[in-house]
Amino acid sequence: MAKSEPDRVAALQAEVRQMKEAMASHAVVDQAIGMVVALGRITPDRGWQVLKDVSQHTNIKLRNIAELILIWGRRGDIPADVRAALEDALDRYGPTQVPGSEEE
């Protein structure tokens, strides 16, 4: 059975809404990865792993972890359990060799 015009419009509007939410979420996660990369002196791939690791160990959605990290960057506060998980993950995934350091 073919969808009616109003049903198709509603479905497209829902799809557009989901895509906008996904784009916003992606930007937040990318910014948090950047902070983790700078903080931990790790690669972006490892920054992604750190975020996933923190999310899994705290049972908090990855997007929410990213938001907490961005808030931490602005205000300097982060929940103790998230901070502990972040420190543990950074210990596991970093730091990597800093370009230009004498240890090369």
SEVOVEX-594065 format. One record per atom (N, C-alpha, C): residue number from 1; residue in three letters; atom name; x, y, z negated. Coordinates in steps of 0.02 Angstrom, whole numbers. Layout:
REM residues N
{vofi = NUM&lumlo = ala&lomar = CA&x = X&y = Y&z = Z}
...
This chain:
REM residues 104
{vofi = 1&lumlo = met&lomar = N&x = 42&y = -58&z = 0}
{vofi = 1&lumlo = met&lomar = CA&x = 0&y = 0&z = 0}
{vofi = 1&lumlo = met&lomar = C&x = 45&y = 62&z = 0}
{vofi = 2&lumlo = ala&lomar = N&x = 33&y = 107&z = 45}
{vofi = 2&lumlo = ala&lomar = CA&x = 73&y = 168&z = 52}
{vofi = 2&lumlo = ala&lomar = C&x = 56&y = 217&z = -5}
{vofi = 3&lumlo = lys&lomar = N&x = 108&y = 251&z = -28}
{vofi = 3&lumlo = lys&lomar = CA&x = 98&y = 301&z = -80}
{vofi = 3&lumlo = lys&lomar = C&x = 63&y = 362&z = -51}
{vofi = 4&lumlo = ser&lomar = N&x = 22&y = 393&z = -93}
{vofi = 4&lumlo = ser&lomar = CA&x = -10&y = 455&z = -71}
{vofi = 4&lumlo = ser&lomar = C&x = 41&y = 512&z = -74}
{vofi = 5&lumlo = glu&lomar = N&x = 25&y = 566&z = -40}
{vofi = 5&lumlo = glu&lomar = CA&x = 70&y = 623&z = -38}
{vofi = 5&lumlo = glu&lomar = C&x = 86&y = 649&z = -108}
{vofi = 6&lumlo = pro&lomar = N&x = 37&y = 658&z = -152}
{vofi = 6&lumlo = pro&lomar = CA&x = 53&y = 681&z = -220}
{vofi = 6&lumlo = pro&lomar = C&x = 98&y = 632&z = -259}
{vofi = 7&lumlo = asp&lomar = N&x = 89&y = 568&z = -247}
{vofi = 7&lumlo = asp&lomar = CA&x = 132&y = 518&z = -280}
{vofi = 7&lumlo = asp&lomar = C&x = 204&y = 524&z = -255}
{vofi = 8&lumlo = arg&lomar = N&x = 212&y = 533&z = -190}
{vofi = 8&lumlo = arg&lomar = CA&x = 280&y = 541&z = -161}
{vofi = 8&lumlo = arg&lomar = C&x = 313&y = 604&z = -187}
{vofi = 9&lumlo = val&lomar = N&x = 275&y = 658&z = -191}
{vofi = 9&lumlo = val&lomar = CA&x = 303&y = 721&z = -217}
{vofi = 9&lumlo = val&lomar = C&x = 324&y = 712&z = -290}
{vofi = 10&lumlo = ala&lomar = N&x = 283&y = 680&z = -330}
{vofi = 10&lumlo = ala&lomar = CA&x = 299&y = 669&z = -400}
{vofi = 10&lumlo = ala&lomar = C&x = 361&y = 625&z = -408}
{vofi = 11&lumlo = ala&lomar = N&x = 366&y = 574&z = -366}
{vofi = 11&lumlo = ala&lomar = CA&x = 425&y = 530&z = -368}
{vofi = 11&lumlo = ala&lomar = C&x = 488&y = 568&z = -349}
{vofi = 12&lumlo = leu&lomar = N&x = 484&y = 610&z = -298}
{vofi = 12&lumlo = leu&lomar = CA&x = 542&y = 650&z = -278}
{vofi = 12&lumlo = leu&lomar = C&x = 561&y = 701&z = -332}
{vofi = 13&lumlo = gln&lomar = N&x = 512&y = 731&z = -364}
{vofi = 13&lumlo = gln&lomar = CA&x = 526&y = 779&z = -417}
{vofi = 13&lumlo = gln&lomar = C&x = 562&y = 744&z = -476}
{vofi = 14&lumlo = ala&lomar = N&x = 539&y = 684&z = -491}
{vofi = 14&lumlo = ala&lomar = CA&x = 571&y = 646&z = -545}
{vofi = 14&lumlo = ala&lomar = C&x = 643&y = 629&z = -526}
{vofi = 15&lumlo = glu&lomar = N&x = 654&y = 610&z = -464}
{vofi = 15&lumlo = glu&lomar = CA&x = 721&y = 593&z = -441}
{vofi = 15&lumlo = glu&lomar = C&x = 767&y = 654&z = -444}
{vofi = 16&lumlo = val&lomar = N&x = 743&y = 712&z = -423}
{vofi = 16&lumlo = val&lomar = CA&x = 783&y = 773&z = -425}
{vofi = 16&lumlo = val&lomar = C&x = 800&y = 790&z = -498}
{vofi = 17&lumlo = arg&lomar = N&x = 752&y = 783&z = -543}
{vofi = 17&lumlo = arg&lomar = CA&x = 763&y = 796&z = -614}
{vofi = 17&lumlo = arg&lomar = C&x = 818&y = 750&z = -642}
{vofi = 18&lumlo = gln&lomar = N&x = 815&y = 686&z = -624}
{vofi = 18&lumlo = gln&lomar = CA&x = 866&y = 638&z = -646}
{vofi = 18&lumlo = gln&lomar = C&x = 934&y = 656&z = -618}
{vofi = 19&lumlo = met&lomar = N&x = 937&y = 677&z = -556}
{vofi = 19&lumlo = met&lomar = CA&x = 1001&y = 695&z = -526}
{vofi = 19&lumlo = met&lomar = C&x = 1031&y = 757&z = -559}
{vofi = 20&lumlo = lys&lomar = N&x = 990&y = 805&z = -576}
{vofi = 20&lumlo = lys&lomar = CA&x = 1014&y = 865&z = -610}
{vofi = 20&lumlo = lys&lomar = C&x = 1042&y = 847&z = -679}
{vofi = 21&lumlo = glu&lomar = N&x = 1006&y = 803&z = -714}
{vofi = 21&lumlo = glu&lomar = CA&x = 1030&y = 781&z = -780}
{vofi = 21&lumlo = glu&lomar = C&x = 1096&y = 743&z = -774}
{vofi = 22&lumlo = ala&lomar = N&x = 1102&y = 702&z = -723}
{vofi = 22&lumlo = ala&lomar = CA&x = 1164&y = 664&z = -713}
{vofi = 22&lumlo = ala&lomar = C&x = 1222&y = 710&z = -697}
{vofi = 23&lumlo = met&lomar = N&x = 1210&y = 761&z = -657}
{vofi = 23&lumlo = met&lomar = CA&x = 1263&y = 809&z = -640}
{vofi = 23&lumlo = met&lomar = C&x = 1286&y = 847&z = -702}
{vofi = 24&lumlo = ala&lomar = N&x = 1240&y = 868&z = -743}
{vofi = 24&lumlo = ala&lomar = CA&x = 1257&y = 905&z = -804}
{vofi = 24&lumlo = ala&lomar = C&x = 1296&y = 860&z = -852}
{vofi = 25&lumlo = ser&lomar = N&x = 1273&y = 798&z = -858}
{vofi = 25&lumlo = ser&lomar = CA&x = 1307&y = 750&z = -901}
{vofi = 25&lumlo = ser&lomar = C&x = 1378&y = 736&z = -877}
{vofi = 26&lumlo = his&lomar = N&x = 1385&y = 730&z = -812}
{vofi = 26&lumlo = his&lomar = CA&x = 1451&y = 716&z = -782}
{vofi = 26&lumlo = his&lomar = C&x = 1499&y = 774&z = -797}
{vofi = 27&lumlo = ala&lomar = N&x = 1475&y = 836&z = -793}
{vofi = 27&lumlo = ala&lomar = CA&x = 1517&y = 894&z = -806}
{vofi = 27&lumlo = ala&lomar = C&x = 1540&y = 894&z = -879}
{vofi = 28&lumlo = val&lomar = N&x = 1496&y = 878&z = -925}
{vofi = 28&lumlo = val&lomar = CA&x = 1513&y = 876&z = -996}
{vofi = 28&lumlo = val&lomar = C&x = 1566&y = 822&z = -1009}
{vofi = 29&lumlo = val&lomar = N&x = 1556&y = 764&z = -980}
{vofi = 29&lumlo = val&lomar = CA&x = 1603&y = 709&z = -989}
{vofi = 29&lumlo = val&lomar = C&x = 1671&y = 727&z = -959}
{vofi = 30&lumlo = asp&lomar = N&x = 1672&y = 757&z = -900}
{vofi = 30&lumlo = asp&lomar = CA&x = 1735&y = 777&z = -869}
{vofi = 30&lumlo = asp&lomar = C&x = 1773&y = 828&z = -912}
{vofi = 31&lumlo = gln&lomar = N&x = 1737&y = 875&z = -941}
{vofi = 31&lumlo = gln&lomar = CA&x = 1769&y = 925&z = -984}
{vofi = 31&lumlo = gln&lomar = C&x = 1798&y = 892&z = -1046}
{vofi = 32&lumlo = ala&lomar = N&x = 1762&y = 846&z = -1075}
{vofi = 32&lumlo = ala&lomar = CA&x = 1786&y = 811&z = -1135}
{vofi = 32&lumlo = ala&lomar = C&x = 1848&y = 768&z = -1117}
{vofi = 33&lumlo = ile&lomar = N&x = 1847&y = 737&z = -1060}
{vofi = 33&lumlo = ile&lomar = CA&x = 1906&y = 699&z = -1038}
{vofi = 33&lumlo = ile&lomar = C&x = 1966&y = 746&z = -1034}
{vofi = 34&lumlo = gly&lomar = N&x = 1956&y = 805&z = -1006}
{vofi = 34&lumlo = gly&lomar = CA&x = 2010&y = 854&z = -1002}
{vofi = 34&lumlo = gly&lomar = C&x = 2038&y = 872&z = -1070}
{vofi = 35&lumlo = met&lomar = N&x = 1994&y = 880&z = -1119}
{vofi = 35&lumlo = met&lomar = CA&x = 2018&y = 896&z = -1187}
{vofi = 35&lumlo = met&lomar = C&x = 2058&y = 837&z = -1216}
{vofi = 36&lumlo = val&lomar = N&x = 2033&y = 777&z = -1206}
{vofi = 36&lumlo = val&lomar = CA&x = 2067&y = 718&z = -1232}
{vofi = 36&lumlo = val&lomar = C&x = 2134&y = 708&z = -1198}
{vofi = 37&lumlo = val&lomar = N&x = 2137&y = 721&z = -1133}
{vofi = 37&lumlo = val&lomar = CA&x = 2199&y = 716&z = -1095}
{vofi = 37&lumlo = val&lomar = C&x = 2251&y = 765&z = -1124}
{vofi = 38&lumlo = ala&lomar = N&x = 2230&y = 827&z = -1135}
{vofi = 38&lumlo = ala&lomar = CA&x = 2276&y = 877&z = -1162}
{vofi = 38&lumlo = ala&lomar = C&x = 2296&y = 861&z = -1234}
{vofi = 39&lumlo = leu&lomar = N&x = 2248&y = 841&z = -1274}
{vofi = 39&lumlo = leu&lomar = CA&x = 2261&y = 825&z = -1344}
{vofi = 39&lumlo = leu&lomar = C&x = 2308&y = 765&z = -1351}
{vofi = 40&lumlo = gly&lomar = N&x = 2293&y = 714&z = -1313}
{vofi = 40&lumlo = gly&lomar = CA&x = 2329&y = 651&z = -1322}
{vofi = 40&lumlo = gly&lomar = C&x = 2388&y = 642&z = -1275}
{vofi = 41&lumlo = arg&lomar = N&x = 2398&y = 689&z = -1229}
{vofi = 41&lumlo = arg&lomar = CA&x = 2451&y = 683&z = -1179}
{vofi = 41&lumlo = arg&lomar = C&x = 2446&y = 615&z = -1143}
{vofi = 42&lumlo = ile&lomar = N&x = 2386&y = 603&z = -1118}
{vofi = 42&lumlo = ile&lomar = CA&x = 2371&y = 540&z = -1084}
{vofi = 42&lumlo = ile&lomar = C&x = 2345&y = 556&z = -1014}
{vofi = 43&lumlo = thr&lomar = N&x = 2339&y = 505&z = -974}
{vofi = 43&lumlo = thr&lomar = CA&x = 2312&y = 514&z = -906}
{vofi = 43&lumlo = thr&lomar = C&x = 2236&y = 521&z = -908}
{vofi = 44&lumlo = pro&lomar = N&x = 2206&y = 549&z = -856}
{vofi = 44&lumlo = pro&lomar = CA&x = 2133&y = 553&z = -854}
{vofi = 44&lumlo = pro&lomar = C&x = 2099&y = 484&z = -860}
{vofi = 45&lumlo = asp&lomar = N&x = 2129&y = 433&z = -829}
{vofi = 45&lumlo = asp&lomar = CA&x = 2100&y = 366&z = -835}
{vofi = 45&lumlo = asp&lomar = C&x = 2098&y = 343&z = -908}
{vofi = 46&lumlo = arg&lomar = N&x = 2152&y = 356&z = -943}
{vofi = 46&lumlo = arg&lomar = CA&x = 2154&y = 338&z = -1014}
{vofi = 46&lumlo = arg&lomar = C&x = 2107&y = 382&z = -1054}
{vofi = 47&lumlo = gly&lomar = N&x = 2100&y = 445&z = -1034}
{vofi = 47&lumlo = gly&lomar = CA&x = 2052&y = 489&z = -1068}
{vofi = 47&lumlo = gly&lomar = C&x = 1981&y = 461&z = -1063}
{vofi = 48&lumlo = trp&lomar = N&x = 1964&y = 434&z = -1005}
{vofi = 48&lumlo = trp&lomar = CA&x = 1898&y = 402&z = -996}
{vofi = 48&lumlo = trp&lomar = C&x = 1892&y = 342&z = -1042}
{vofi = 49&lumlo = gln&lomar = N&x = 1946&y = 302&z = -1046}
{vofi = 49&lumlo = gln&lomar = CA&x = 1945&y = 243&z = -1089}
{vofi = 49&lumlo = gln&lomar = C&x = 1936&y = 263&z = -1163}
{vofi = 50&lumlo = val&lomar = N&x = 1970&y = 318&z = -1183}
{vofi = 50&lumlo = val&lomar = CA&x = 1964&y = 342&z = -1252}
{vofi = 50&lumlo = val&lomar = C&x = 1891&y = 360&z = -1266}
{vofi = 51&lumlo = leu&lomar = N&x = 1859&y = 398&z = -1221}
{vofi = 51&lumlo = leu&lomar = CA&x = 1789&y = 416&z = -1233}
{vofi = 51&lumlo = leu&lomar = C&x = 1745&y = 354&z = -1238}
{vofi = 52&lumlo = lys&lomar = N&x = 1754&y = 306&z = -1193}
{vofi = 52&lumlo = lys&lomar = CA&x = 1714&y = 245&z = -1197}
{vofi = 52&lumlo = lys&lomar = C&x = 1726&y = 208&z = -1262}
{vofi = 53&lumlo = asp&lomar = N&x = 1789&y = 205&z = -1283}
{vofi = 53&lumlo = asp&lomar = CA&x = 1808&y = 170&z = -1344}
{vofi = 53&lumlo = asp&lomar = C&x = 1775&y = 203&z = -1404}
{vofi = 54&lumlo = val&lomar = N&x = 1778&y = 269&z = -1408}
{vofi = 54&lumlo = val&lomar = CA&x = 1748&y = 306&z = -1464}
{vofi = 54&lumlo = val&lomar = C&x = 1672&y = 295&z = -1464}
{vofi = 55&lumlo = ser&lomar = N&x = 1642&y = 297&z = -1406}
{vofi = 55&lumlo = ser&lomar = CA&x = 1571&y = 286&z = -1400}
{vofi = 55&lumlo = ser&lomar = C&x = 1551&y = 216&z = -1426}
{vofi = 56&lumlo = gln&lomar = N&x = 1589&y = 166&z = -1407}
{vofi = 56&lumlo = gln&lomar = CA&x = 1574&y = 98&z = -1428}
{vofi = 56&lumlo = gln&lomar = C&x = 1585&y = 88&z = -1502}
{vofi = 57&lumlo = his&lomar = N&x = 1638&y = 118&z = -1530}
{vofi = 57&lumlo = his&lomar = CA&x = 1654&y = 107&z = -1600}
{vofi = 57&lumlo = his&lomar = C&x = 1609&y = 148&z = -1647}
{vofi = 58&lumlo = thr&lomar = N&x = 1578&y = 201&z = -1622}
{vofi = 58&lumlo = thr&lomar = CA&x = 1534&y = 240&z = -1664}
{vofi = 58&lumlo = thr&lomar = C&x = 1460&y = 227&z = -1649}
{vofi = 59&lumlo = asn&lomar = N&x = 1448&y = 188&z = -1597}
{vofi = 59&lumlo = asn&lomar = CA&x = 1380&y = 174&z = -1574}
{vofi = 59&lumlo = asn&lomar = C&x = 1341&y = 238&z = -1559}
{vofi = 60&lumlo = ile&lomar = N&x = 1377&y = 286&z = -1527}
{vofi = 60&lumlo = ile&lomar = CA&x = 1348&y = 349&z = -1505}
{vofi = 60&lumlo = ile&lomar = C&x = 1356&y = 352&z = -1429}
{vofi = 61&lumlo = lys&lomar = N&x = 1304&y = 374&z = -1394}
{vofi = 61&lumlo = lys&lomar = CA&x = 1307&y = 377&z = -1321}
{vofi = 61&lumlo = lys&lomar = C&x = 1367&y = 418&z = -1299}
{vofi = 62&lumlo = leu&lomar = N&x = 1397&y = 397&z = -1244}
{vofi = 62&lumlo = leu&lomar = CA&x = 1458&y = 429&z = -1219}
{vofi = 62&lumlo = leu&lomar = C&x = 1447&y = 504&z = -1207}
{vofi = 63&lumlo = arg&lomar = N&x = 1391&y = 522&z = -1178}
{vofi = 63&lumlo = arg&lomar = CA&x = 1378&y = 593&z = -1166}
{vofi = 63&lumlo = arg&lomar = C&x = 1377&y = 632&z = -1231}
{vofi = 64&lumlo = asn&lomar = N&x = 1349&y = 603&z = -1284}
{vofi = 64&lumlo = asn&lomar = CA&x = 1347&y = 637&z = -1348}
{vofi = 64&lumlo = asn&lomar = C&x = 1417&y = 643&z = -1379}
{vofi = 65&lumlo = ile&lomar = N&x = 1458&y = 592&z = -1370}
{vofi = 65&lumlo = ile&lomar = CA&x = 1528&y = 595&z = -1392}
{vofi = 65&lumlo = ile&lomar = C&x = 1562&y = 653&z = -1356}
{vofi = 66&lumlo = ala&lomar = N&x = 1552&y = 657&z = -1291}
{vofi = 66&lumlo = ala&lomar = CA&x = 1582&y = 711&z = -1252}
{vofi = 66&lumlo = ala&lomar = C&x = 1559&y = 779&z = -1278}
{vofi = 67&lumlo = glu&lomar = N&x = 1495&y = 786&z = -1293}
{vofi = 67&lumlo = glu&lomar = CA&x = 1470&y = 849&z = -1320}
{vofi = 67&lumlo = glu&lomar = C&x = 1502&y = 865&z = -1387}
{vofi = 68&lumlo = leu&lomar = N&x = 1510&y = 815&z = -1430}
{vofi = 68&lumlo = leu&lomar = CA&x = 1541&y = 826&z = -1495}
{vofi = 68&lumlo = leu&lomar = C&x = 1614&y = 848&z = -1488}
{vofi = 69&lumlo = ile&lomar = N&x = 1649&y = 820&z = -1439}
{vofi = 69&lumlo = ile&lomar = CA&x = 1718&y = 839&z = -1428}
{vofi = 69&lumlo = ile&lomar = C&x = 1722&y = 911&z = -1403}
{vofi = 70&lumlo = leu&lomar = N&x = 1676&y = 931&z = -1359}
{vofi = 70&lumlo = leu&lomar = CA&x = 1676&y = 1000&z = -1335}
{vofi = 70&lumlo = leu&lomar = C&x = 1659&y = 1049&z = -1392}
{vofi = 71&lumlo = ile&lomar = N&x = 1612&y = 1031&z = -1434}
{vofi = 71&lumlo = ile&lomar = CA&x = 1596&y = 1073&z = -1492}
{vofi = 71&lumlo = ile&lomar = C&x = 1656&y = 1079&z = -1538}
{vofi = 72&lumlo = trp&lomar = N&x = 1690&y = 1024&z = -1547}
{vofi = 72&lumlo = trp&lomar = CA&x = 1751&y = 1023&z = -1588}
{vofi = 72&lumlo = trp&lomar = C&x = 1803&y = 1072&z = -1560}
{vofi = 73&lumlo = gly&lomar = N&x = 1810&y = 1072&z = -1495}
{vofi = 73&lumlo = gly&lomar = CA&x = 1857&y = 1118&z = -1463}
{vofi = 73&lumlo = gly&lomar = C&x = 1839&y = 1191&z = -1474}
{vofi = 74&lumlo = arg&lomar = N&x = 1774&y = 1206&z = -1477}
{vofi = 74&lumlo = arg&lomar = CA&x = 1752&y = 1275&z = -1487}
{vofi = 74&lumlo = arg&lomar = C&x = 1751&y = 1296&z = -1560}
{vofi = 75&lumlo = arg&lomar = N&x = 1728&y = 1251&z = -1604}
{vofi = 75&lumlo = arg&lomar = CA&x = 1717&y = 1270&z = -1674}
{vofi = 75&lumlo = arg&lomar = C&x = 1766&y = 1239&z = -1723}
{vofi = 76&lumlo = gly&lomar = N&x = 1799&y = 1186&z = -1701}
{vofi = 76&lumlo = gly&lomar = CA&x = 1847&y = 1154&z = -1745}
{vofi = 76&lumlo = gly&lomar = C&x = 1819&y = 1102&z = -1792}
{vofi = 77&lumlo = asp&lomar = N&x = 1755&y = 1085&z = -1785}
{vofi = 77&lumlo = asp&lomar = CA&x = 1726&y = 1034&z = -1829}
{vofi = 77&lumlo = asp&lomar = C&x = 1700&y = 976&z = -1788}
{vofi = 78&lumlo = ile&lomar = N&x = 1708&y = 917&z = -1817}
{vofi = 78&lumlo = ile&lomar = CA&x = 1686&y = 855&z = -1785}
{vofi = 78&lumlo = ile&lomar = C&x = 1668&y = 806&z = -1841}
{vofi = 79&lumlo = pro&lomar = N&x = 1616&y = 766&z = -1833}
{vofi = 79&lumlo = pro&lomar = CA&x = 1600&y = 717&z = -1885}
{vofi = 79&lumlo = pro&lomar = C&x = 1659&y = 672&z = -1901}
{vofi = 80&lumlo = ala&lomar = N&x = 1667&y = 657&z = -1965}
{vofi = 80&lumlo = ala&lomar = CA&x = 1725&y = 618&z = -1988}
{vofi = 80&lumlo = ala&lomar = C&x = 1731&y = 550&z = -1953}
{vofi = 81&lumlo = asp&lomar = N&x = 1675&y = 516&z = -1942}
{vofi = 81&lumlo = asp&lomar = CA&x = 1678&y = 451&z = -1910}
{vofi = 81&lumlo = asp&lomar = C&x = 1700&y = 456&z = -1837}
{vofi = 82&lumlo = val&lomar = N&x = 1678&y = 509&z = -1803}
{vofi = 82&lumlo = val&lomar = CA&x = 1698&y = 519&z = -1733}
{vofi = 82&lumlo = val&lomar = C&x = 1772&y = 537&z = -1731}
{vofi = 83&lumlo = arg&lomar = N&x = 1794&y = 580&z = -1777}
{vofi = 83&lumlo = arg&lomar = CA&x = 1865&y = 599&z = -1779}
{vofi = 83&lumlo = arg&lomar = C&x = 1909&y = 538&z = -1791}
{vofi = 84&lumlo = ala&lomar = N&x = 1889&y = 495&z = -1838}
{vofi = 84&lumlo = ala&lomar = CA&x = 1928&y = 435&z = -1853}
{vofi = 84&lumlo = ala&lomar = C&x = 1931&y = 389&z = -1792}
{vofi = 85&lumlo = ala&lomar = N&x = 1874&y = 380&z = -1759}
{vofi = 85&lumlo = ala&lomar = CA&x = 1872&y = 337&z = -1699}
{vofi = 85&lumlo = ala&lomar = C&x = 1914&y = 367&z = -1643}
{vofi = 86&lumlo = leu&lomar = N&x = 1913&y = 433&z = -1636}
{vofi = 86&lumlo = leu&lomar = CA&x = 1952&y = 467&z = -1585}
{vofi = 86&lumlo = leu&lomar = C&x = 2027&y = 459&z = -1599}
{vofi = 87&lumlo = glu&lomar = N&x = 2047&y = 468&z = -1662}
{vofi = 87&lumlo = glu&lomar = CA&x = 2117&y = 459&z = -1680}
{vofi = 87&lumlo = glu&lomar = C&x = 2140&y = 388&z = -1667}
{vofi = 88&lumlo = asp&lomar = N&x = 2098&y = 339&z = -1685}
{vofi = 88&lumlo = asp&lomar = CA&x = 2115&y = 269&z = -1674}
{vofi = 88&lumlo = asp&lomar = C&x = 2122&y = 254&z = -1599}
{vofi = 89&lumlo = ala&lomar = N&x = 2075&y = 280&z = -1559}
{vofi = 89&lumlo = ala&lomar = CA&x = 2078&y = 268&z = -1487}
{vofi = 89&lumlo = ala&lomar = C&x = 2139&y = 301&z = -1456}
{vofi = 90&lumlo = leu&lomar = N&x = 2156&y = 361&z = -1479}
{vofi = 90&lumlo = leu&lomar = CA&x = 2215&y = 394&z = -1452}
{vofi = 90&lumlo = leu&lomar = C&x = 2278&y = 356&z = -1471}
{vofi = 91&lumlo = asp&lomar = N&x = 2279&y = 326&z = -1531}
{vofi = 91&lumlo = asp&lomar = CA&x = 2336&y = 284&z = -1550}
{vofi = 91&lumlo = asp&lomar = C&x = 2343&y = 224&z = -1504}
{vofi = 92&lumlo = arg&lomar = N&x = 2285&y = 196&z = -1483}
{vofi = 92&lumlo = arg&lomar = CA&x = 2287&y = 138&z = -1439}
{vofi = 92&lumlo = arg&lomar = C&x = 2305&y = 155&z = -1367}
{vofi = 93&lumlo = tyr&lomar = N&x = 2282&y = 213&z = -1342}
{vofi = 93&lumlo = tyr&lomar = CA&x = 2290&y = 229&z = -1272}
{vofi = 93&lumlo = tyr&lomar = C&x = 2344&y = 280&z = -1256}
{vofi = 94&lumlo = gly&lomar = N&x = 2376&y = 309&z = -1305}
{vofi = 94&lumlo = gly&lomar = CA&x = 2424&y = 361&z = -1289}
{vofi = 94&lumlo = gly&lomar = C&x = 2477&y = 366&z = -1342}
{vofi = 95&lumlo = pro&lomar = N&x = 2522&y = 414&z = -1338}
{vofi = 95&lumlo = pro&lomar = CA&x = 2529&y = 459&z = -1281}
{vofi = 95&lumlo = pro&lomar = C&x = 2569&y = 426&z = -1226}
{vofi = 96&lumlo = thr&lomar = N&x = 2562&y = 453&z = -1168}
{vofi = 96&lumlo = thr&lomar = CA&x = 2603&y = 430&z = -1112}
{vofi = 96&lumlo = thr&lomar = C&x = 2663&y = 476&z = -1107}
{vofi = 97&lumlo = gln&lomar = N&x = 2709&y = 459&z = -1064}
{vofi = 97&lumlo = gln&lomar = CA&x = 2770&y = 499&z = -1055}
{vofi = 97&lumlo = gln&lomar = C&x = 2752&y = 569&z = -1031}
{vofi = 98&lumlo = val&lomar = N&x = 2778&y = 619&z = -1064}
{vofi = 98&lumlo = val&lomar = CA&x = 2766&y = 688&z = -1043}
{vofi = 98&lumlo = val&lomar = C&x = 2814&y = 705&z = -986}
{vofi = 99&lumlo = pro&lomar = N&x = 2789&y = 728&z = -929}
{vofi = 99&lumlo = pro&lomar = CA&x = 2834&y = 746&z = -874}
{vofi = 99&lumlo = pro&lomar = C&x = 2884&y = 799&z = -896}
{vofi = 100&lumlo = gly&lomar = N&x = 2947&y = 789&z = -877}
{vofi = 100&lumlo = gly&lomar = CA&x = 2999&y = 838&z = -893}
{vofi = 100&lumlo = gly&lomar = C&x = 3031&y = 829&z = -961}
{vofi = 101&lumlo = ser&lomar = N&x = 3008&y = 778&z = -999}
{vofi = 101&lumlo = ser&lomar = CA&x = 3039&y = 768&z = -1064}
{vofi = 101&lumlo = ser&lomar = C&x = 3106&y = 734&z = -1056}
{vofi = 102&lumlo = glu&lomar = N&x = 3147&y = 738&z = -1107}
{vofi = 102&lumlo = glu&lomar = CA&x = 3215&y = 711&z = -1104}
{vofi = 102&lumlo = glu&lomar = C&x = 3218&y = 635&z = -1104}
{vofi = 103&lumlo = glu&lomar = N&x = 3163&y = 602&z = -1123}
{vofi = 103&lumlo = glu&lomar = CA&x = 3162&y = 529&z = -1129}
{vofi = 103&lumlo = glu&lomar = C&x = 3155&y = 494&z = -1063}
{vofi = 104&lumlo = glu&lomar = N&x = 3150&y = 530&z = -1008}
{vofi = 104&lumlo = glu&lomar = CA&x = 3136&y = 497&z = -943}
{vofi = 104&lumlo = glu&lomar = C&x = 3193&y = 453&z = -921}
